[in-house]
């Protein structure tokens, strides 16, 4: 049968085969999660990896509303020499 564009098994063996195909991605996901757990930072390591971006940030950044036209953001970048622009809701 075809359920909303997806084939659906009509026999028990077909269902078992489909479930077997679903197990492979789950195994890969478990492997990825194990790798992420192994890479977790120990307490104190995060502080060592911090990068101070303050020299690259503007002390008083410009804000623009999320619904403002793109032309306004473009004009702000061009006329004021901005490096970044905060978009707020």
Backbone as JSON Lines, residues from 0, in Angstrom:
{"i":0,"aa":"X","n":[0.83,-1.19,0.0],"ca":[0.0,0.0,0.0],"c":[0.87,1.25,0.0]}
{"i":1,"aa":"X","n":[0.28,2.34,-0.39],"ca":[0.97,3.61,-0.43],"c":[0.25,4.57,0.53]}
{"i":2,"aa":"X","n":[0.93,4.93,1.63],"ca":[0.32,5.79,2.65],"c":[0.91,7.19,2.51]}
{"i":3,"aa":"X","n":[0.14,8.11,1.98],"ca":[0.56,9.51,1.83],"c":[1.91,9.63,1.12]}
{"i":4,"aa":"X","n":[2.1,8.82,0.09],"ca":[3.33,8.89,-0.68],"c":[4.45,8.01,-0.17]}
{"i":5,"aa":"X","n":[4.25,7.34,0.96],"ca":[5.27,6.45,1.52],"c":[4.81,5.01,1.38]}
{"i":6,"aa":"X","n":[5.68,4.13,0.9],"ca":[5.29,2.72,0.8],"c":[5.12,2.11,2.18]}
{"i":7,"aa":"X","n":[4.11,1.31,2.35],"ca":[3.83,0.67,3.63],"c":[3.84,-0.84,3.41]}
{"i":8,"aa":"X","n":[4.56,-1.59,4.23],"ca":[4.64,-3.04,4.01],"c":[3.28,-3.7,4.21]}
{"i":9,"aa":"X","n":[3.02,-4.7,3.4],"ca":[1.73,-5.41,3.5],"c":[1.9,-6.79,4.11]}
{"i":10,"aa":"X","n":[3.14,-7.21,4.35],"ca":[3.4,-8.52,4.96],"c":[4.25,-8.34,6.21]}
{"i":11,"aa":"X","n":[4.27,-9.36,7.03],"ca":[5.08,-9.32,8.25],"c":[6.56,-9.24,7.91]}
{"i":12,"aa":"X","n":[6.97,-9.99,6.91],"ca":[8.39,-9.95,6.54],"c":[8.77,-8.56,6.01]}
{"i":13,"aa":"X","n":[7.85,-7.93,5.3],"ca":[8.1,-6.57,4.81],"c":[8.24,-5.59,5.95]}
{"i":14,"aa":"X","n":[7.41,-5.76,6.99],"ca":[7.48,-4.9,8.16],"c":[8.8,-5.1,8.91]}
{"i":15,"aa":"X","n":[9.21,-6.37,9.05],"ca":[10.48,-6.67,9.72],"c":[11.64,-6.05,8.94]}
{"i":16,"aa":"X","n":[11.6,-6.14,7.62],"ca":[12.65,-5.55,6.79],"c":[12.69,-4.03,6.95]}
{"i":17,"aa":"X","n":[11.51,-3.39,6.96],"ca":[11.45,-1.94,7.12],"c":[12.02,-1.53,8.48]}
{"i":18,"aa":"X","n":[11.68,-2.26,9.54],"ca":[12.2,-1.94,10.86],"c":[13.71,-2.15,10.93]}
{"i":19,"aa":"X","n":[14.21,-3.14,10.22],"ca":[15.65,-3.36,10.16],"c":[16.37,-2.21,9.49]}
{"i":20,"aa":"X","n":[15.73,-1.62,8.48],"ca":[16.33,-0.47,7.8],"c":[16.35,0.75,8.7]}
{"i":21,"aa":"X","n":[15.39,0.83,9.62],"ca":[15.36,1.97,10.54],"c":[16.42,1.85,11.63]}
{"i":22,"aa":"X","n":[16.9,0.64,11.89],"ca":[17.87,0.44,12.97],"c":[19.25,0.99,12.6]}
{"i":23,"aa":"X","n":[19.63,0.96,11.34],"ca":[20.95,1.43,10.92],"c":[21.16,2.91,11.26]}
{"i":24,"aa":"X","n":[20.22,3.82,10.92],"ca":[20.43,5.22,11.3],"c":[20.48,5.41,12.82]}
{"i":25,"aa":"X","n":[19.73,4.61,13.57],"ca":[19.75,4.73,15.03],"c":[21.11,4.31,15.58]}
{"i":26,"aa":"X","n":[21.73,3.3,14.97],"ca":[23.06,2.86,15.4],"c":[24.07,3.98,15.14]}
{"i":27,"aa":"X","n":[23.96,4.63,13.98],"ca":[24.86,5.75,13.67],"c":[24.65,6.89,14.66]}
{"i":28,"aa":"X","n":[23.4,7.16,15.01],"ca":[23.1,8.22,15.96],"c":[23.7,7.91,17.32]}
{"i":29,"aa":"X","n":[23.63,6.66,17.75],"ca":[24.24,6.27,19.02],"c":[25.76,6.47,18.96]}
{"i":30,"aa":"X","n":[26.38,6.15,17.82],"ca":[27.82,6.35,17.67],"c":[28.18,7.84,17.75]}
{"i":31,"aa":"X","n":[27.37,8.69,17.12],"ca":[27.61,10.13,17.16],"c":[27.48,10.64,18.59]}
{"i":32,"aa":"X","n":[26.44,10.2,19.29],"ca":[26.26,10.63,20.68],"c":[27.42,10.18,21.55]}
{"i":33,"aa":"X","n":[27.93,8.99,21.33],"ca":[29.08,8.5,22.1],"c":[30.31,9.37,21.83]}
{"i":34,"aa":"X","n":[30.51,9.76,20.58],"ca":[31.65,10.61,20.23],"c":[31.5,11.99,20.88]}
{"i":35,"aa":"X","n":[30.28,12.53,20.89],"ca":[30.05,13.82,21.53],"c":[30.31,13.74,23.03]}
{"i":36,"aa":"X","n":[29.87,12.65,23.66],"ca":[30.13,12.48,25.09],"c":[31.62,12.41,25.38]}
{"i":37,"aa":"X","n":[32.37,11.75,24.51],"ca":[33.81,11.62,24.71],"c":[34.52,12.97,24.54]}
{"i":38,"aa":"X","n":[33.94,13.85,23.71],"ca":[34.57,15.14,23.44],"c":[34.13,16.23,24.41]}
{"i":39,"aa":"X","n":[33.27,15.92,25.35],"ca":[32.79,16.92,26.3],"c":[33.98,17.53,27.06]}
{"i":40,"aa":"X","n":[33.89,18.83,27.29],"ca":[34.95,19.53,27.99],"c":[34.86,19.27,29.48]}
{"i":41,"aa":"X","n":[36.0,19.16,30.09],"ca":[36.08,19.01,31.53],"c":[35.95,20.39,32.17]}
{"i":42,"aa":"X","n":[35.56,20.45,33.46],"ca":[35.46,21.75,34.13],"c":[36.79,22.5,34.04]}
{"i":43,"aa":"X","n":[36.72,23.77,33.68],"ca":[37.91,24.6,33.55],"c":[38.48,24.64,32.15]}
{"i":44,"aa":"X","n":[38.17,23.67,31.31],"ca":[38.71,23.66,29.94],"c":[38.08,24.74,29.08]}
{"i":45,"aa":"X","n":[36.8,25.05,29.32],"ca":[36.11,26.04,28.51],"c":[36.79,27.41,28.64]}
{"i":46,"aa":"X","n":[37.21,27.76,29.84],"ca":[37.86,29.05,30.06],"c":[39.15,29.15,29.25]}
{"i":47,"aa":"X","n":[39.87,28.06,29.12],"ca":[41.11,28.04,28.34],"c":[40.85,28.24,26.85]}
{"i":48,"aa":"X","n":[39.66,27.86,26.38],"ca":[39.34,27.93,24.96],"c":[38.66,29.23,24.55]}
{"i":49,"aa":"X","n":[38.39,30.11,25.49],"ca":[37.7,31.37,25.18],"c":[38.58,32.27,24.31]}
{"i":50,"aa":"X","n":[37.92,33.0,23.42],"ca":[38.61,33.98,22.57],"c":[38.0,35.34,22.88]}
{"i":51,"aa":"X","n":[38.82,36.3,23.18],"ca":[38.35,37.65,23.48],"c":[38.09,38.39,22.16]}
{"i":52,"aa":"X","n":[36.82,38.62,21.86],"ca":[36.45,39.3,20.61],"c":[36.23,40.79,20.8]}
{"i":53,"aa":"X","n":[36.42,41.28,22.01],"ca":[36.16,42.7,22.27],"c":[36.93,43.65,21.35]}
{"i":54,"aa":"X","n":[38.19,43.35,20.96],"ca":[38.87,44.28,20.06],"c":[38.2,44.4,18.69]}
{"i":55,"aa":"X","n":[37.35,43.44,18.33],"ca":[36.73,43.45,17.01],"c":[35.3,43.96,17.05]}
{"i":56,"aa":"X","n":[34.75,44.17,18.24],"ca":[33.36,44.6,18.37],"c":[33.28,46.11,18.53]}
{"i":57,"aa":"X","n":[32.19,46.66,18.1],"ca":[31.97,48.08,18.28],"c":[31.43,48.32,19.69]}
{"i":58,"aa":"X","n":[31.89,49.35,20.38],"ca":[31.43,49.57,21.75],"c":[29.95,49.93,21.84]}
{"i":59,"aa":"X","n":[29.4,50.55,20.8],"ca":[27.99,50.93,20.8],"c":[27.37,50.46,19.48]}
{"i":60,"aa":"X","n":[26.98,49.2,19.41],"ca":[26.49,48.65,18.14],"c":[25.13,49.24,17.74]}
{"i":61,"aa":"X","n":[24.9,49.26,16.47],"ca":[23.62,49.73,15.92],"c":[22.61,48.59,15.99]}
{"i":62,"aa":"X","n":[21.36,48.96,16.16],"ca":[20.27,47.99,16.18],"c":[19.32,48.28,15.04]}
{"i":63,"aa":"X","n":[18.71,47.23,14.53],"ca":[17.68,47.39,13.51],"c":[16.59,46.37,13.81]}
{"i":64,"aa":"X","n":[15.35,46.75,13.6],"ca":[14.23,45.85,13.85],"c":[14.2,44.74,12.81]}
{"i":65,"aa":"X","n":[13.7,43.57,13.22],"ca":[13.67,42.41,12.33],"c":[12.81,42.67,11.09]}
{"i":66,"aa":"X","n":[11.82,43.54,11.21],"ca":[10.94,43.8,10.06],"c":[11.37,45.03,9.25]}
{"i":67,"aa":"X","n":[12.54,45.58,9.56],"ca":[13.05,46.73,8.79],"c":[13.47,46.26,7.4]}
{"i":68,"aa":"X","n":[13.36,47.14,6.42],"ca":[13.77,46.77,5.06],"c":[15.28,46.5,4.97]}
{"i":69,"aa":"X","n":[15.64,45.59,4.11],"ca":[17.05,45.26,3.9],"c":[17.83,46.48,3.42]}
{"i":70,"aa":"X","n":[17.19,47.35,2.67],"ca":[17.86,48.55,2.18],"c":[18.34,49.43,3.33]}
{"i":71,"aa":"X","n":[17.6,49.44,4.44],"ca":[18.02,50.23,5.6],"c":[19.31,49.65,6.19]}
{"i":72,"aa":"X","n":[19.35,48.34,6.33],"ca":[20.56,47.7,6.87],"c":[21.75,47.96,5.94]}
{"i":73,"aa":"X","n":[21.53,47.86,4.65],"ca":[22.59,48.11,3.68],"c":[23.11,49.54,3.8]}
{"i":74,"aa":"X","n":[22.18,50.49,3.91],"ca":[22.57,51.9,4.05],"c":[23.38,52.12,5.32]}
{"i":75,"aa":"X","n":[22.98,51.48,6.41],"ca":[23.72,51.63,7.67],"c":[25.15,51.1,7.53]}
{"i":76,"aa":"X","n":[25.29,49.95,6.9],"ca":[26.64,49.4,6.71],"c":[27.5,50.32,5.85]}
{"i":77,"aa":"X","n":[26.93,50.81,4.76],"ca":[27.7,51.63,3.83],"c":[28.03,53.01,4.38]}
{"i":78,"aa":"X","n":[27.07,53.67,5.01],"ca":[27.3,55.05,5.44],"c":[28.04,55.16,6.77]}
{"i":79,"aa":"X","n":[27.88,54.16,7.65],"ca":[28.48,54.27,8.97],"c":[29.7,53.37,9.15]}
{"i":80,"aa":"X","n":[30.04,52.6,8.13],"ca":[31.21,51.73,8.21],"c":[31.07,50.64,9.26]}
{"i":81,"aa":"X","n":[29.87,50.12,9.4],"ca":[29.62,49.1,10.42],"c":[30.3,47.78,10.07]}
{"i":82,"aa":"X","n":[30.68,47.05,11.11],"ca":[31.19,45.69,10.93],"c":[30.11,44.67,11.21]}
{"i":83,"aa":"X","n":[29.17,45.03,12.05],"ca":[28.06,44.14,12.38],"c":[26.86,44.99,12.78]}
{"i":84,"aa":"X","n":[25.71,44.37,12.74],"ca":[24.45,45.05,13.03],"c":[23.55,44.08,13.76]}
{"i":85,"aa":"X","n":[23.06,44.46,14.92],"ca":[22.17,43.58,15.68],"c":[20.74,43.71,15.16]}
{"i":86,"aa":"X","n":[20.13,42.57,14.91],"ca":[18.73,42.55,14.47],"c":[17.9,42.09,15.65]}
{"i":87,"aa":"X","n":[16.91,42.92,16.03],"ca":[16.09,42.61,17.2],"c":[14.65,42.38,16.8]}
{"i":88,"aa":"X","n":[13.97,41.58,17.6],"ca":[12.54,41.31,17.38],"c":[11.72,42.43,17.97]}
